[in-house]
Amino acid sequence: MSNDPYKVLGATKGTPQADIKKAYRKLAKTLHPDLHPGDKTKEAEFQAVAAAYDIIGDADKRKRFDAGEIDASGQERPERQYYRQQTRADPQGRYESRAGYEDFDDLSGVFSGMFGPNARAQGYAARGADVRYHLDVSFMDAAKGGKRAVPLPDGSAIDLNIPAGVRDGQTLRLRGKGQPGMGGGPTGDAYVEIGVQAHPIFTRDGNDIEVEVPIGFDEAILGAKIEVPTLSGKVSMGVPKGASSGQRLRLKGKGIAPANGTPGDQFVRLKIVAPAKPDAEMEEIAQRWRDHTTEDPRAALWRAL
């Protein structure tokens, strides 16, 4: 696989930043080691994709890479210096220093300061590059928090604490888990972008959640006490008499309780479900209702037009 981050992600220098993010997420989901246990080839491809996104997924790093200031691994490129940039010619063709020798009373002191044991103190240490990963988590782990292992490029893994209420696309920072520094510089950080998987019955809106719950014809007409699922288990809820499909009932404080902030609510959307095979008695009741009622169930629909 190419080490050009653009080629790794199937992008070009003109690709918008948002499209680079989409390309990375698509590849990361396809190549994630959890989907290919024991496949070293896929693992290496996943690591290459993560490393590429670390460079061009960050707008500032991308500019520096495009300008040739850093390489594909995020390391600083040595600045090119030419002798003619430091000198000028005299009429006889000789070259002399622009700065003059008076600036270099002790050349040995200069070079020892640059390359000797005091190099770090002189500011020549370089911070390690940051790295980026993508991690898919379940809806429940995102809502309630948990721990997941994040595979690292060297084959090891680190445990990531997922805070309750984390959102799809949110990025978590792991200090000191990036690439090592140079010249005694500090280690870079790791950034983990979270992808939240869909849930079969719950949907999320901020810290509120919603679930559709079926009720019977008799429960809608007469009212009832029913059990509904929540993030913390089953709870009892009252259905009022004359309930309609689409009606929303609120369970206060039963939404997502974020690590920091106020818990949301749970909304229960009712759905009246008729029997698959109504018996003769139910058909007779329905027929009597049809013969005597003057109520139009679609009246509100026509009024809205």
TAFENFEN-V9317 format. One record per pair of residues at least 12 apart in sequence whose ideal C-beta (glycine too) atoms are under 6 Angstrom apart, sorted by the first residue. I is the first residue (numbers start at 1). J is the second residue. D is the distance in whole Angstrom. If there is no record, write none. Layout:
i: {I	I}
j: {J	J}
d: {D	D}
//
This chain:
i: {1	3	5	5	5	5	8	8	9	9	9	10	11	17	20	20	24	24	25	27	28	28	31	31	33	47	50	50	53	54	54	55	57	74	76	119	120	124	125	125	125	126	126	126	126	127	127	127	128	128	128	128	128	128	129	129	130	130	130	131	131	132	133	133	134	135	135	135	136	136	138	139	139	141	142	142	143	143	144	145	145	145	146	147	147	148	150	160	163	164	164	165	165	165	166	168	170	171	171	172	173	173	174	175	177	178	207	207	207	208	208	208	209	209	210	212	212	213	213	214	214	215	215	215	217	219	220	220	223	223	223	224	225	226	228	230	230	243	245	245	247	248	248	249	250	250	251	252	254}
j: {48	72	52	55	56	72	48	52	23	24	52	23	23	59	56	57	53	57	134	49	49	134	45	46	151	153	132	133	132	131	132	74	132	129	126	183	184	183	183	184	185	181	182	183	185	181	185	186	178	179	180	181	187	188	179	188	178	188	189	178	190	191	150	192	193	150	192	194	195	197	197	197	199	162	166	196	231	256	164	162	163	164	162	159	161	160	192	192	259	258	259	256	258	259	194	196	194	191	193	192	189	191	190	189	190	190	255	256	264	255	264	265	255	266	267	269	271	228	268	271	273	239	270	272	274	239	243	272	239	240	241	239	238	239	268	254	266	270	271	272	270	267	269	268	265	267	266	265	266}
d: {5	5	4	5	5	6	5	4	5	6	5	6	6	6	6	6	4	6	6	5	6	4	5	4	5	4	6	5	5	5	4	6	6	3	6	6	4	6	4	5	4	6	4	6	5	5	5	5	5	4	5	4	5	4	4	5	5	4	5	5	5	5	6	5	5	6	5	6	4	6	5	6	4	6	5	4	6	5	6	5	6	4	5	5	6	5	6	6	4	6	5	5	3	6	5	4	5	5	5	5	6	6	4	5	4	5	5	4	3	5	4	5	5	5	4	5	5	5	5	5	4	6	6	6	6	5	5	5	6	6	4	5	6	6	5	5	6	5	5	5	5	5	5	5	5	6	4	5	4}
//
